[in-house]
Amino acid sequence: MSPQYDLLIRGALIVDGTGQPAYLGDVGISGERIAWIGRLSSHDGGDDGRRGDDGRGMVEADQSSRVRVIDAQGLVLSPGFVDIHGHSDYTLLIDHRAESKLRQGITTEVVGNCGYSAAPVFSPLLEERSREYEKLYGLALTWRSFPEYLKVVELSALTLNYVFLIGHNTLRASAMGFSDQEPSSQQMALMESWLDEALACGAFGLSSGLYYAPACFAKKDELIRLASRVSRAGGILSCHIRNEGDRLLEALEEILAIAKESGVSLQISHLKTFGQKNWEKLDQALAMIDSASSAGLKVNFDRYPYLAVQTSLQSLLPDWAQSGGSEAIVQRLIDRSLRPKIAQQLLSALPDEKAASSILISLLASKAHKALEGLTLAQIAQCQGKSWIEAALDLLHDERTDVEIIQFAMSNDNLVRILRHPLAMIGSDSSSRAADGPLRIGKPHPRAFGTFCRVFGEFCRERKILTLEEAVRKMSALACQKLGLQDRGLIKVGMRADFVLFDPAKIADQASYQDPFRYPAGIRLVIINGRIALDENGTIHPGQGRILRMEGNMRGKPL
């Protein structure tokens, strides 16, 4: 009698996440785990019936069983993709379907990146965040601490698995507002206690956005103190470094020193060389990372397969002009003594005549200027009869700084080299979106809908920059190894059954900068924790995901 399975996937080209060559096989799933891998005797060309240490072997098909059989001939079966750099901390509560993630094969998302997490959130940060999310989505922030936030998340029918990082920027703003000063001993103690509490609840580490206020005001020692606590807990530090352009190398030197001194496992966020004059710095940047890795530092980086960034318009302002939070910024913009200084420094940072044409307005919080979404600053300035600098500052003022932008400034050749690097992982750097409902707002970066499928379509099939096996490893096993998820990321007996079934000839992204709300092609089925989350008909079945907790903390225990 054959073993009984809940799901049986037959005739797939298995790309198992190890980077080894693909092979034809069948996979049996029992409960949440992979129970068997092999070839059924009814298949032509089946194996010789021997069972190896990996659990592969031949079994007889049991026609009387109630197992659900999935015909995967001509399709690739891979581990579920891990979005190592996501931002769905809030959107997972607004629309739990996570459509833009699930429909590109993502089964696990790491949230809380770039220093921006949903918790802990206390005054004065609470007031600013509450206003922002109530205005955009009608979402009430009913939690304060990280344990309280997790309880809210647990009430949602999660579609994906979620890994949580704690944002340094969020910690700092909750402890001391948007001050540009060094934290007092009491403020530092608050940050440390909130971080310890989150780590005890299973958070996987800390993220920092040193490019953004208020973390841009933090000194290196502050990061070392926090990262050392994360290191002792076995977590990671994910960092949007202080500068990705003119001072890229200095910023890399800083974060590598922080990781070395604290002993933390480092993930450099969306590695890039921003601005054409900085493209040549990639050789030295990669050499610095390789040297640190060879010296024993646990370091990786992530990247999305596009040439434009998405960020806030506020982030382009000089650091001093961002202190104090949004209302303080607005007041500076109407101060006749300060506004010219801000304008001059902004123009100095972006002297290229093409700068205004390279900045696209992605999202505006109010309805008054919605018609400007999708236009460049150059187009807006021309329509309004003013300089692009004045158009940008006026927009920041009128929108109370709630302006998101897409900016084009990266090299295709450098992108290829970054994606090929053995330490590189794939991350969307986006929150979940949807083609309908409350998350269909603005003109989001197409990476929200297409990141993982774009890698396969353009960089594997069309340009042959990565092999299928290399791409899958970067999206699954490598990310799980970084996080310490020992039972995910590989197609191997005993592992959790997170799978993607896709057509290698058709998989591709379909979203664009002007038409972003388009789901990718080629994804046929997504399985999360042994259950179908996206079926053959494109129907989503929520509730298969869960909160993942770092090993050694409170995995599986009540909050």
Number of C-alpha atoms within 10 A of each C-alpha: 7 11 13 15 19 17 21 22 19 22 24 23 21 23 24 24 28 19 17 12 13 18 14 19 23 26 26 24 26 20 14 17 22 25 24 24 26 24 25 21 16 11 13 9 10 15 16 10 14 11 14 10 7 12 16 21 21 21 19 12 15 12 8 6 12 11 16 13 13 16 13 22 16 14 21 24 31 29 32 31 31 33 29 32 28 25 24 26 25 20 19 22 18 20 20 19 24 24 24 26 31 28 27 29 30 28 28 29 27 24 28 29 30 31 26 22 26 24 27 26 25 19 14 15 20 20 12 13 17 16 14 16 17 12 13 16 15 13 16 12 19 10 18 16 16 23 18 14 18 18 13 14 19 12 9 18 18 22 26 27 20 24 25 29 31 30 29 31 27 29 30 25 25 23 25 23 20 22 20 18 12 13 18 11 8 11 16 18 13 18 22 18 12 20 26 18 16 24 27 19 20 27 29 27 30 33 30 30 23 24 21 24 26 27 26 20 22 19 13 12 12 15 20 21 15 21 31 20 20 25 20 11 21 20 26 26 30 32 24 22 24 21 19 20 19 16 14 22 19 15 19 21 15 15 24 23 16 22 24 20 14 20 21 29 22 26 27 23 26 25 24 27 25 23 17 11 11 19 19 12 18 19 11 12 19 18 11 16 20 17 12 18 15 11 10 10 19 19 24 23 24 25 22 28 23 19 15 22 20 20 16 19 22 23 17 16 18 15 16 14 21 25 20 16 19 19 15 14 21 21 14 19 21 14 11 10 10 13 18 15 15 19 18 12 15 16 16 10 14 15 11 12 10 10 19 22 17 17 24 27 25 27 21 25 20 14 9 10 13 15 10 18 21 21 17 22 25 23 18 22 17 13 10 12 11 13 14 21 19 17 21 21 22 16 20 22 20 14 18 20 22 19 23 24 27 23 23 17 21 20 19 13 9 18 19 14 14 23 24 18 14 13 19 23 31 28 28 28 26 24 23 25 26 21 15 10 10 14 19 13 20 19 23 28 27 25 27 28 32 30 27 30 28 24 27 25 21 17 20 19 19 12 11 12 18 19 16 23 19 19 23 29 26 28 26 29 27 25 26 21 13 19 20 16 15 14 17 26 31 27 27 23 20 18 19 25 29 32 28 25 24 25 17 20 15 15 22 24 24 17 21 16 16 15 13 22 25 17 24 22 20 21 26 21 24 30 26 28 24 21 23 19 26 23 15 13 8 13 12 19 16 17 17 18 21 19 18 20 21 22 18 11 17 16 16 11 9 7 12
